[in-house]
Amino acid sequence: MFRGVAQLSMDGKGRLAIPTKYRDALLAQGDGRLVVTADPSRCLLLYTLPEWEPIYDQLMKLPSFDDRVRGLQRLIGGYADDVEMDSQGRILIGPALREFASLTRAVTLVGQGRKFEIWDGGRWSEQSARVSGFPGGGMPPGLEGFSL
């Protein structure tokens, strides 16, 4: 279970060091074999390979005659990139994915249970500010009765 927010620095080659507290779990769950892909909210998603495979299979089984589904298949499946953690716990984010998510040197890694989101640091700050309150004051559908 991946939790927490980590502020990281990506080097000029697109290498990103995974925080030490997550490395053992990533190695245990997928031998360091990971998949990075695009998310419609313009961040990246990072999965262990075993977590990714059923998601990909399910996505590709959806009916591609619907343009919205086909677009999602192109985005998520098309951008999917197999990566491996190196001996220093780094992964390489390819140029196309860096461009898609507008990643700069300052990157935010956000634990989301069985996956991570990878955000440009500035865009993460904007995203966090946006969800600190709900426009119009109402709760989104499905959150009625939810409490912390």
DSSP file (Angstrom, degrees, kcal/mol; ACC not computed):
  #  RESIDUE AA STRUCTURE BP1 BP2  ACC     N-H-->O    O-->H-N    N-H-->O    O-->H-N    TCO  KAPPA ALPHA  PHI   PSI    X-CA   Y-CA   Z-CA
    1    1 A M              0   0    0      0, 0.0     2,-0.6     0, 0.0   113,-0.2   0.000 360.0 360.0 360.0 118.0    0.0    0.0    0.0
    2    2 A F  B     +A  113   0A   0    111,-4.0   111,-2.7   113,-0.1     2,-0.3  -0.817 360.0 163.8 -98.4 123.8    1.6    3.2   -1.2
    3    3 A R        +     0   0    0     -2,-0.6   109,-0.1   109,-0.2     2,-0.1  -0.927  26.5  45.4-133.9 156.9    0.8    6.4    0.8
    4    4 A G        -     0   0    0    107,-0.4   107,-3.3    -2,-0.3     2,-0.4  -0.114  67.8 -92.2 102.5 165.6    2.3    9.8    1.2
    5    5 A V  E     -B  110   0B   0    105,-0.2     2,-0.4    -2,-0.1   105,-0.2  -0.969  33.6-170.9-119.8 131.8    3.6   12.7   -0.9
    6    6 A A  E     -B  109   0B   0    103,-2.6   103,-2.9    -2,-0.4     2,-0.6  -0.990  17.3-142.4-127.5 131.2    7.3   13.0   -1.7
    7    7 A Q  E     +B  108   0B   0     -2,-0.4     2,-0.2   101,-0.2   101,-0.2  -0.825  34.0 176.0 -90.2 122.4    9.0   16.0   -3.3
    8    8 A L  E     -B  107   0B   0     99,-3.7    99,-2.6    -2,-0.6     2,-0.5  -0.764  28.4-129.1-125.3 167.1   11.7   14.7   -5.7
    9    9 A S  E     -B  106   0B   0     -2,-0.2     8,-0.6    97,-0.2     2,-0.4  -0.982  16.2-152.6-118.5 130.0   14.2   16.1   -8.3
   10   10 A M  B     -G   16   0C   0     95,-2.8     6,-0.2    -2,-0.5     2,-0.0  -0.842  18.6-131.6 -98.8 136.1   14.4   14.7  -11.7
   11   11 A D    >   -     0   0    0      4,-2.1     3,-1.9    -2,-0.4    -1,-0.0  -0.252  31.9 -93.0 -81.2 175.3   17.7   14.9  -13.5
   12   12 A G  T 3  S+     0   0    0      1,-0.3    -1,-0.1     2,-0.1    -2,-0.0   0.683 124.5  55.8 -63.0 -20.4   18.3   16.2  -17.0
   13   13 A K  T 3  S-     0   0    0      2,-0.1    -1,-0.3    81,-0.0    -3,-0.0   0.490 121.5-103.5 -89.6  -4.5   18.1   12.7  -18.4
   14   14 A G    <   +     0   0    0     -3,-1.9    79,-2.9     1,-0.3     2,-0.3   0.631  69.4 150.4  92.0  15.5   14.7   12.0  -16.9
   15   15 A R  E     - H   0  92C   0     77,-0.2    -4,-2.1    75,-0.1     2,-0.4  -0.661  24.9-168.4 -85.8 138.4   15.9    9.8  -14.1
   16   16 A L  E     -GH  10  91C   0     75,-2.8    75,-2.4    -2,-0.3     2,-0.6  -0.991  16.4-136.9-129.4 122.9   13.8    9.9  -10.9
   17   17 A A  E     - H   0  90C   0     -8,-0.6    73,-0.3    -2,-0.4    -8,-0.1  -0.698  18.6-136.7 -83.5 122.1   15.0    8.4   -7.6
   18   18 A I        -     0   0    0     71,-3.0     5,-0.1    -2,-0.6    -1,-0.0  -0.606  33.7-100.6 -74.1 132.5   12.2    6.5   -5.9
   19   19 A P    >>  -     0   0    0      0, 0.0     3,-2.1     0, 0.0     4,-1.0  -0.242  28.4-119.2 -56.5 142.9   12.2    7.2   -2.1
   20   20 A T  H >> S+     0   0    0      1,-0.3     4,-0.8     2,-0.2     3,-0.6   0.830 109.0  65.6 -52.3 -39.1   13.9    4.5   -0.1
   21   21 A K  H 34 S+     0   0    0      1,-0.2    -1,-0.3     2,-0.1     4,-0.2   0.694 108.8  39.5 -63.4 -17.2   10.7    3.8    1.9
   22   22 A Y  H <> S+     0   0    0     -3,-2.1     4,-2.3     2,-0.1    -1,-0.2   0.631  95.0  81.8-102.1 -17.5    9.0    2.5   -1.3
   23   23 A R  H <X S+     0   0    0     -4,-1.0     4,-2.5    -3,-0.6     5,-0.2   0.901  89.5  50.1 -60.8 -46.5   11.9    0.6   -2.9
   24   24 A D  H  X S+     0   0    0     -4,-0.8     4,-2.7     1,-0.2    -1,-0.2   0.909 112.2  48.5 -60.7 -41.5   11.6   -2.6   -1.0
   25   25 A A  H  > S+     0   0    0     -4,-0.2     4,-2.6     2,-0.2     5,-0.2   0.906 111.5  49.5 -65.4 -40.9    7.9   -2.9   -1.7
   26   26 A L  H  X S+     0   0    0     -4,-2.3     4,-1.6     2,-0.2     6,-1.5   0.880 113.6  46.5 -65.9 -37.1    8.4   -2.2   -5.4
   27   27 A L  H  X S+     0   0    0     -4,-2.5     4,-2.2     4,-0.3    -2,-0.2   0.910 114.7  46.9 -69.3 -41.8   11.1   -4.8   -5.5
   28   28 A A  H  < S+     0   0    0     -4,-2.7    -2,-0.2    -5,-0.2    -1,-0.2   0.883 117.0  43.0 -67.9 -38.5    9.0   -7.4   -3.6
   29   29 A Q  H  < S+     0   0    0     -4,-2.6    -1,-0.2    -5,-0.2    -2,-0.2   0.760 139.0   2.2 -82.5 -25.0    5.8   -6.8   -5.6
   30   30 A G  H >< S-     0   0    0     -4,-1.6     3,-2.7    -5,-0.2    19,-0.2   0.246  92.2-108.2-149.8  20.3    7.4   -6.7   -9.1
   31   31 A D  T 3< S-     0   0    0     -4,-2.2    -4,-0.3     1,-0.3    -3,-0.1   0.790  82.4 -59.9  54.0  29.3   11.1   -7.3   -8.9
   32   32 A G  T 3  S+     0   0    0     -6,-1.5    53,-2.0     1,-0.3     2,-0.6   0.497 104.7 135.0  78.5   1.9   11.6   -3.6   -9.7
   33   33 A R  E <   +C   84   0B   0     -3,-2.7    16,-2.4    -7,-0.2    -1,-0.3  -0.775  31.6 169.8 -87.5 121.1    9.7   -4.0  -13.0
   34   34 A L  E     -CD  83  48B   0     49,-3.2    49,-2.8    -2,-0.6     2,-0.4  -0.797  29.9-139.8-129.5 165.5    7.4   -1.1  -13.3
   35   35 A V  E     -CD  82  47B   0     12,-2.7    12,-2.7    -2,-0.3     2,-0.4  -0.999  11.9-166.0-129.6 131.0    5.1    0.5  -15.9
   36   36 A V  E     +CD  81  46B   0     45,-2.4    45,-2.5    -2,-0.4     2,-0.3  -0.954  20.1 162.0-113.0 134.6    4.7    4.3  -16.3
   37   37 A T  E     - D   0  45B   0      8,-2.2     8,-2.9    -2,-0.4     2,-0.2  -0.918  37.9 -89.1-145.4 172.3    1.8    5.6  -18.3
   38   38 A A  E     - D   0  44B   0     37,-0.5     6,-0.2    -2,-0.3    41,-0.1  -0.516  29.5-153.6 -83.8 150.0   -0.3    8.8  -18.9
   39   39 A D    >   -     0   0    0      4,-2.0     3,-2.1    -2,-0.2     4,-0.4  -0.948  26.6-119.4-119.3 143.9   -3.4    9.7  -16.9
   40   40 A P  T 3  S+     0   0    0      0, 0.0    -1,-0.1     0, 0.0     4,-0.0   0.744 111.7  65.8 -56.2 -22.8   -6.1   11.9  -18.4
   41   41 A S  T 3  S-     0   0    0      1,-0.1     3,-0.1     2,-0.1    -3,-0.0   0.286 121.0-105.8 -83.9  13.6   -5.5   14.5  -15.7
   42   42 A R  S <  S+     0   0    0     -3,-2.1     2,-0.2     1,-0.3    -1,-0.1   0.757  87.7 106.2  69.8  28.9   -2.0   15.2  -17.2
   43   43 A C        -     0   0    0     -4,-0.4    -4,-2.0    76,-0.1     2,-0.3  -0.654  69.8-109.5-115.0-178.0    0.0   13.4  -14.6
   44   44 A L  E     -DE  38 118B   0     74,-2.4    74,-2.6    -2,-0.2     2,-0.4  -0.834  19.1-140.8-111.9 154.4    1.7   10.0  -14.9
   45   45 A L  E     -DE  37 117B   0     -8,-2.9    -8,-2.2    -2,-0.3     2,-0.5  -0.936   9.9-159.8-113.6 138.5    0.8    6.7  -13.2
   46   46 A L  E     +DE  36 116B   0     70,-2.5    70,-2.1    -2,-0.4     2,-0.3  -0.977  17.8 169.4-122.6 119.1    3.4    4.3  -11.9
   47   47 A Y  E     -D   35   0B   0    -12,-2.7   -12,-2.7    -2,-0.5     2,-0.2  -0.872  38.3-111.9-122.0 153.5    2.4    0.6  -11.3
   48   48 A T  E  >  -D   34   0B   0     66,-0.5     4,-2.2    -2,-0.3     3,-0.4  -0.581  41.8-110.9 -72.2 153.8    4.3   -2.5  -10.6
   49   49 A L  H  > S+     0   0    0    -16,-2.4     4,-2.2     1,-0.2   -15,-0.1   0.905 117.6  52.9 -57.5 -44.2    4.1   -4.8  -13.6
   50   50 A P  H  4 S+     0   0    0      0, 0.0    -1,-0.2     0, 0.0   -20,-0.1   0.845 112.0  46.1 -62.9 -31.0    1.9   -7.4  -11.8
   51   51 A E  H  > S+     0   0    0     -3,-0.4     4,-0.7     1,-0.1    -2,-0.2   0.861 113.7  50.0 -73.6 -36.2   -0.6   -4.6  -10.8
   52   52 A W  H  X S+     0   0    0     -4,-2.2     4,-2.7     1,-0.2     3,-0.4   0.889  95.6  68.5 -71.2 -42.0   -0.5   -3.1  -14.3
   53   53 A E  H  X S+     0   0    0     -4,-2.2     4,-2.5     1,-0.3     5,-0.2   0.866 101.4  44.1 -55.1 -47.2   -1.2   -6.2  -16.4
   54   54 A P  H  > S+     0   0    0      0, 0.0     4,-2.3     0, 0.0    -1,-0.3   0.854 113.9  52.3 -67.4 -30.3   -4.8   -6.9  -15.3
   55   55 A I  H  X S+     0   0    0     -4,-0.7     4,-2.6    -3,-0.4    -2,-0.2   0.940 111.6  45.9 -65.9 -46.5   -5.6   -3.1  -15.7
   56   56 A Y  H  X S+     0   0    0     -4,-2.7     4,-2.5     2,-0.2     5,-0.2   0.920 112.4  50.5 -62.1 -44.6   -4.2   -3.2  -19.2
   57   57 A D  H  X S+     0   0    0     -4,-2.5     4,-1.1    -5,-0.3    -1,-0.2   0.922 112.1  47.4 -59.6 -44.2   -6.1   -6.4  -20.1
   58   58 A Q  H  X S+     0   0    0     -4,-2.3     4,-0.5     1,-0.2     3,-0.4   0.911 111.8  50.5 -64.4 -42.6   -9.3   -4.9  -18.8
   59   59 A L  H >< S+     0   0    0     -4,-2.6     3,-1.0     1,-0.2    -2,-0.2   0.907 110.3  49.0 -61.3 -43.4   -8.8   -1.7  -20.7
   60   60 A M  H 3< S+     0   0    0     -4,-2.5    -1,-0.2     1,-0.2    -2,-0.2   0.682 104.0  60.7 -74.5 -17.0   -8.1   -3.5  -24.0
   61   61 A K  H 3< S+     0   0    0     -4,-1.1    -1,-0.2    -3,-0.4    -2,-0.2   0.596  81.8 104.6 -83.3 -10.9  -11.2   -5.6  -23.6
   62   62 A L  S << S-     0   0    0     -3,-1.0     2,-0.4    -4,-0.5    -3,-0.0  -0.361  91.5 -90.3 -67.4 150.9  -13.5   -2.6  -23.6
   63   63 A P    >   -     0   0    0      0, 0.0     3,-1.0     0, 0.0     6,-0.2  -0.487  34.6-161.1 -68.1 118.0  -15.4   -2.0  -26.9
   64   64 A S  T 3  S+     0   0    0     -2,-0.4     6,-0.1     1,-0.2    -2,-0.1   0.389  75.2  86.1 -83.6   4.7  -13.2    0.2  -29.1
   65   65 A F  T 3  S+     0   0    0      4,-0.1     2,-0.6     5,-0.0    -1,-0.2   0.700  72.9  83.1 -76.2 -18.0  -16.1    1.3  -31.3
   66   66 A D  S <> S-     0   0    0     -3,-1.0     4,-2.7     1,-0.1     5,-0.2  -0.774  78.5-144.5 -85.1 123.1  -16.9    4.1  -28.8
   67   67 A D  H  > S+     0   0    0     -2,-0.6     4,-2.3     1,-0.2    -1,-0.1   0.829  98.5  54.0 -59.7 -33.8  -14.6    7.0  -29.5
   68   68 A R  H  > S+     0   0    0      2,-0.2     4,-1.9     1,-0.2    -1,-0.2   0.916 111.5  44.5 -67.2 -42.2  -14.2    7.9  -25.8
   69   69 A V  H  > S+     0   0    0      2,-0.2     4,-2.6     1,-0.2    -2,-0.2   0.929 113.3  50.7 -65.9 -44.9  -13.1    4.4  -25.0
   70   70 A R  H  X S+     0   0    0     -4,-2.7     4,-2.4     1,-0.2    -2,-0.2   0.889 108.9  52.2 -61.1 -39.4  -10.8    4.2  -28.0
   71   71 A G  H  X S+     0   0    0     -4,-2.3     4,-2.5    -5,-0.2    -1,-0.2   0.904 110.3  47.8 -62.8 -41.6   -9.2    7.6  -26.9
   72   72 A L  H  X>S+     0   0    0     -4,-1.9     4,-2.8     2,-0.2     5,-0.5   0.891 110.7  51.5 -66.5 -39.4   -8.6    6.2  -23.4
   73   73 A Q  I  X>S+     0   0    0     -4,-2.6     4,-1.5     1,-0.2     5,-0.9   0.904 111.9  47.4 -62.7 -41.1   -7.1    3.1  -24.8
   74   74 A R  I  X5S+     0   0    0     -4,-2.4     4,-1.0     3,-0.2     5,-0.3   0.923 116.5  43.7 -65.3 -43.8   -4.8    5.2  -27.0
   75   75 A L  I  X5S+     0   0    0     -4,-2.5     4,-1.6     3,-0.2   -37,-0.5   0.981 124.9  29.4 -66.5 -58.3   -3.8    7.4  -24.1
   76   76 A I  I  X5S+     0   0    0     -4,-2.8     4,-0.6     2,-0.2   -38,-0.2   0.927 130.5  36.2 -74.0 -46.2   -3.3    4.9  -21.3
   77   77 A G  I  <<S+     0   0    0     -4,-1.5     3,-0.3    -5,-0.5    -3,-0.2   0.887 117.4  51.8 -73.7 -39.0   -2.2    1.9  -23.4
   78   78 A G  H  <<S+     0   0    0     -4,-1.0    -3,-0.2    -5,-0.9    -2,-0.2   0.865 113.0  43.0 -67.8 -37.2   -0.2    3.9  -26.0
   79   79 A Y  H  < S+     0   0    0     -4,-1.6    -1,-0.2    -5,-0.3    -2,-0.2   0.600  83.8 123.8 -83.9 -11.3    1.9    5.8  -23.5
   80   80 A A     <  -     0   0    0     -4,-0.6     2,-0.4    -3,-0.3   -43,-0.2  -0.262  39.5-175.3 -57.9 130.4    2.6    2.8  -21.3
   81   81 A D  E     -C   36   0B   0    -45,-2.5   -45,-2.4    13,-0.0     2,-0.4  -0.992  22.8-132.6-134.1 125.5    6.3    2.3  -20.9
   82   82 A D  E     +C   35   0B   0     -2,-0.4     2,-0.3   -47,-0.2   -47,-0.2  -0.626  34.3 174.6 -75.7 130.0    8.1   -0.6  -19.1
   83   83 A V  E     -C   34   0B   0    -49,-2.8   -49,-3.2    -2,-0.4     2,-0.4  -0.931  18.9-149.4-133.2 158.3   10.8    0.7  -16.8
   84   84 A E  E     -C   33   0B   0     -2,-0.3     2,-0.3   -51,-0.2     8,-0.2  -0.987  22.7-117.5-128.9 139.9   13.1   -1.0  -14.3
   85   85 A M        -     0   0    0    -53,-2.0     6,-0.2    -2,-0.4     2,-0.1  -0.564  34.0-138.6 -69.4 134.7   14.5    0.4  -11.1
   86   86 A D    >   -     0   0    0      4,-2.3     3,-2.2    -2,-0.3    -1,-0.1  -0.240  35.6 -84.6 -84.5-177.5   18.3    0.6  -11.4
   87   87 A S  T 3  S+     0   0    0      1,-0.3    -1,-0.1     2,-0.1    -2,-0.1   0.673 130.7  53.8 -65.3 -16.4   20.7   -0.4   -8.6
   88   88 A Q  T 3  S-     0   0    0      2,-0.1    -1,-0.3     0, 0.0    -3,-0.0   0.299 121.1-105.8 -98.8   8.1   20.3    3.2   -7.1
   89   89 A G  S <  S+     0   0    0     -3,-2.2   -71,-3.0     1,-0.3     2,-0.3   0.746  75.1 137.4  76.9  24.0   16.5    3.0   -7.0
   90   90 A R  E     -H   17   0C   0    -73,-0.3    -4,-2.3    -6,-0.1     2,-0.3  -0.732  37.5-159.0-103.6 152.5   16.0    5.3  -10.0
   91   91 A I  E     -H   16   0C   0    -75,-2.4   -75,-2.8    -2,-0.3     2,-0.6  -0.917  18.3-126.9-121.8 155.7   13.6    5.0  -12.9
   92   92 A L  E     -H   15   0C   0     -2,-0.3     2,-0.6    -8,-0.2   -77,-0.2  -0.907  14.6-155.8-106.0 120.0   13.9    6.6  -16.3
   93   93 A I        -     0   0    0    -79,-2.9     5,-0.0    -2,-0.6   -10,-0.0  -0.854  24.7-127.7 -93.9 118.6   10.9    8.6  -17.5
   94   94 A G     >  -     0   0    0     -2,-0.6     4,-2.4     1,-0.1     3,-0.2  -0.158  19.6-107.3 -66.4 160.4   11.0    8.8  -21.3
   95   95 A P  H  > S+     0   0    0      0, 0.0     4,-2.6     0, 0.0     5,-0.2   0.861 116.2  54.1 -57.5 -40.9   10.8   12.1  -23.2
   96   96 A A  H  > S+     0   0    0      1,-0.2     4,-2.4     2,-0.2     5,-0.1   0.911 112.2  44.0 -63.4 -41.5    7.2   11.5  -24.5
   97   97 A L  H  > S+     0   0    0     -3,-0.2     4,-2.1     2,-0.2     6,-0.2   0.889 112.4  52.4 -70.9 -38.5    5.9   11.0  -20.9
   98   98 A R  H  <>S+     0   0    0     -4,-2.4     5,-2.4     1,-0.2     4,-0.3   0.919 112.8  45.5 -61.4 -42.3    7.8   13.9  -19.5
   99   99 A E  H ><5S+     0   0    0     -4,-2.6     3,-1.1     3,-0.2    -2,-0.2   0.927 109.7  54.5 -66.6 -44.8    6.4   16.1  -22.2
  100  100 A F  H 3<5S+     0   0    0     -4,-2.4    -2,-0.2     1,-0.3    -1,-0.2   0.911 117.4  35.6 -54.9 -46.0    2.8   14.8  -21.7
  101  101 A A  T 3<5S-     0   0    0     -4,-2.1    19,-0.5    -5,-0.1    -1,-0.3   0.348 106.7-124.7 -92.9   5.7    2.9   15.6  -17.9
  102  102 A S  T < 5 -     0   0    0     -3,-1.1     2,-0.2    -4,-0.3    -3,-0.2   0.874  42.4-173.7  52.8  41.6    5.0   18.8  -18.4
  103  103 A L      < +     0   0    0     -5,-2.4    -1,-0.2    -6,-0.2     2,-0.2  -0.470  10.0 174.9 -72.5 134.0    7.5   17.4  -15.9
  104  104 A T        -     0   0    0      2,-0.6   -94,-0.2    -2,-0.2    17,-0.0  -0.372  54.3 -70.9-115.2-161.5   10.3   19.7  -14.9
  105  105 A R  S    S+     0   0    0     -2,-0.2   -95,-2.8   -96,-0.1     2,-0.6   0.910 117.8  69.6 -64.2 -42.7   13.1   19.2  -12.4
  106  106 A A  E     +B    9   0B   0    -97,-0.2    15,-3.0   -99,-0.0    -2,-0.6  -0.699  69.1 174.3 -83.7 117.8   10.7   19.5   -9.4
  107  107 A V  E     -BF   8 120B   0    -99,-2.6   -99,-3.7    -2,-0.6     2,-0.5  -0.934  22.4-147.6-126.6 144.9    8.5   16.4   -9.3
  108  108 A T  E     -BF   7 119B   0     11,-3.2    11,-2.9    -2,-0.3     2,-0.5  -0.965   6.5-157.9-116.3 127.8    5.9   15.2   -6.8
  109  109 A L  E     -BF   6 118B   0   -103,-2.9  -103,-2.6    -2,-0.5     2,-0.5  -0.912  12.0-166.7-103.8 124.1    5.3   11.5   -6.2
  110  110 A V  E     -BF   5 117B   0      7,-3.0     7,-2.4    -2,-0.5     2,-0.3  -0.950  15.8-135.4-120.8 117.0    1.9   10.8   -4.7
  111  111 A G  E     + F   0 116B   0   -107,-3.3  -107,-0.4    -2,-0.5     5,-0.2  -0.521  23.4 177.0 -70.0 131.9    1.0    7.4   -3.2
  112  112 A Q        -     0   0    0      3,-3.0     2,-1.2    -2,-0.3     3,-0.2  -0.292  52.8 -94.0-131.6  46.9   -2.4    6.2   -4.3
  113  113 A G  B    S+A    2   0A   0   -111,-2.7  -111,-4.0     1,-0.2    -1,-0.1  -0.660 113.0  13.3  82.7 -99.2   -2.7    2.7   -2.7
  114  114 A R  S    S+     0   0    0     -2,-1.2   -66,-0.5  -113,-0.2     2,-0.3   0.365 133.8  29.8 -95.7   5.3   -1.6    0.3   -5.4
  115  115 A K  S    S-     0   0    0     -3,-0.2    -3,-3.0  -113,-0.2     2,-0.3  -0.914  71.6-124.1-148.7 173.9    0.0    2.9   -7.6
  116  116 A F  E     -EF  46 111B   0    -70,-2.1   -70,-2.5    -2,-0.3     2,-0.4  -0.910  12.1-142.1-119.4 152.1    1.7    6.3   -7.6
  117  117 A E  E     -EF  45 110B   0     -7,-2.4    -7,-3.0    -2,-0.3     2,-0.5  -0.923  13.1-153.2-105.2 142.7    0.9    9.5   -9.4
  118  118 A I  E     +EF  44 109B   0    -74,-2.6   -74,-2.4    -2,-0.4     2,-0.3  -0.974  20.7 177.4-118.7 117.8    3.8   11.5  -10.7
  119  119 A W  E     - F   0 108B   0    -11,-2.9   -11,-3.2    -2,-0.5     2,-0.2  -0.870  38.3-106.9-119.4 148.9    3.1   15.2  -11.0
  120  120 A D  E  >  - F   0 107B   0    -19,-0.5     4,-2.5    -2,-0.3   -13,-0.3  -0.580  42.3-119.6 -62.1 138.4    5.1   18.2  -12.0
  121  121 A G  H  > S+     0   0    0    -15,-3.0     4,-1.8    -2,-0.2   -14,-0.1   0.882 110.7  45.7 -54.5 -45.3    5.7   20.0   -8.7
  122  122 A G  H  > S+     0   0    0    -16,-0.3     4,-1.9     1,-0.2    -1,-0.2   0.899 112.9  49.4 -66.2 -41.4    3.9   23.2   -9.7
  123  123 A R  H  > S+     0   0    0      1,-0.2     4,-2.6     2,-0.2    -2,-0.2   0.851 107.8  55.3 -67.8 -33.3    1.0   21.4  -11.2
  124  124 A W  H  X S+     0   0    0     -4,-2.5     4,-2.9     2,-0.2    -1,-0.2   0.912 106.4  51.3 -63.9 -41.7    0.6   19.3   -8.1
  125  125 A S  H  X S+     0   0    0     -4,-1.8     4,-2.1    -5,-0.2    -2,-0.2   0.916 111.8  46.9 -60.7 -42.7    0.4   22.5   -6.0
  126  126 A E  H  X S+     0   0    0     -4,-1.9     4,-2.0     2,-0.2    -2,-0.2   0.921 112.7  49.5 -63.5 -44.3   -2.4   23.8   -8.3
  127  127 A Q  H  X S+     0   0    0     -4,-2.6     4,-1.5     1,-0.2    -2,-0.2   0.910 110.5  50.3 -61.9 -43.6   -4.2   20.4   -8.1
  128  128 A S  H  < S+     0   0    0     -4,-2.9     4,-0.4     1,-0.2    -1,-0.2   0.903 110.1  49.9 -62.3 -42.0   -4.0   20.4   -4.3
  129  129 A A  H >< S+     0   0    0     -4,-2.1     3,-0.8     1,-0.2     4,-0.3   0.869 107.4  55.9 -65.3 -35.9   -5.4   23.9   -4.1
  130  130 A R  H >< S+     0   0    0     -4,-2.0     3,-0.6     1,-0.2    -1,-0.2   0.860 109.7  43.8 -65.5 -36.6   -8.3   23.0   -6.4
  131  131 A V  T 3< S+     0   0    0     -4,-1.5    -1,-0.2     1,-0.2    -2,-0.2   0.413  86.3  90.3 -93.1   3.5   -9.5   20.1   -4.3
  132  132 A S  T <  S+     0   0    0     -3,-0.8     2,-0.3    -4,-0.4    -1,-0.2   0.681 103.2  16.4 -72.3 -14.2   -9.2   21.9   -1.0
  133  133 A G  S <  S-     0   0    0     -3,-0.6    -1,-0.1    -4,-0.3     0, 0.0  -0.982  81.1-118.5-150.4 155.1  -12.8   23.0   -1.5
  134  134 A F    >   -     0   0    0     -2,-0.3     3,-2.4     3,-0.1    -3,-0.1  -0.861  33.8-116.7-100.0 124.9  -15.6   21.9   -3.7
  135  135 A P  G >  S+     0   0    0      0, 0.0     3,-0.6     0, 0.0    -1,-0.0  -0.296 102.3  18.6 -56.8 137.9  -16.9   24.6   -6.1
  136  136 A G  G 3  S-     0   0    0      1,-0.2     3,-0.1     0, 0.0    -2,-0.0   0.400 116.7 -97.2  80.3  -4.7  -20.5   25.4   -5.3
  137  137 A G  G <  S+     0   0    0     -3,-2.4    -1,-0.2     1,-0.2     2,-0.2   0.356  87.4 123.0  79.6  -7.7  -20.2   24.0   -1.8
  138  138 A G    <   -     0   0    0     -3,-0.6    -1,-0.2     1,-0.1     0, 0.0  -0.579  63.4-115.8 -92.0 153.1  -21.7   20.6   -2.7
  139  139 A M        -     0   0    0     -2,-0.2     5,-0.1    -3,-0.1     3,-0.1  -0.586  36.6-105.5 -79.6 144.3  -20.0   17.2   -2.3
  140  140 A P    >   -     0   0    0      0, 0.0     3,-1.9     0, 0.0     4,-0.2  -0.342  50.6 -83.1 -63.4 151.9  -19.3   15.2   -5.5
  141  141 A P  T 3  S+     0   0    0      0, 0.0     0, 0.0     0, 0.0     0, 0.0  -0.277 117.9  31.3 -54.9 140.6  -21.7   12.2   -6.1
  142  142 A G  T 3  S+     0   0    0     -3,-0.1    -3,-0.0     4,-0.0     0, 0.0   0.231 100.9  82.5  94.5 -13.1  -20.6    9.2   -4.1
  143  143 A L    X   +     0   0    0     -3,-1.9     3,-2.2     2,-0.1     2,-0.1   0.454  55.4 120.6-102.6  -0.9  -19.1   11.1   -1.2
  144  144 A E  T 3  S+     0   0    0      1,-0.3     3,-0.1    -4,-0.2     0, 0.0  -0.433  85.2  14.7 -61.0 132.1  -22.3   11.7    0.7
  145  145 A G  T 3  S+     0   0    0      1,-0.3     2,-0.3    -2,-0.1    -1,-0.3   0.361  94.6 133.5  84.7  -7.0  -22.0   10.1    4.1
  146  146 A F    <   +     0   0    0     -3,-2.2     2,-0.3     2,-0.0    -1,-0.3  -0.587  29.7 173.9 -76.6 135.8  -18.2    9.8    3.7
  147  147 A S              0   0    0     -2,-0.3    -3,-0.0    -3,-0.1     0, 0.0  -0.979 360.0 360.0-141.3 157.3  -16.2   11.0    6.7
  148  148 A L              0   0    0     -2,-0.3    -1,-0.1     0, 0.0    -2,-0.0   0.376 360.0 360.0-104.8 360.0  -12.6   10.9    7.9
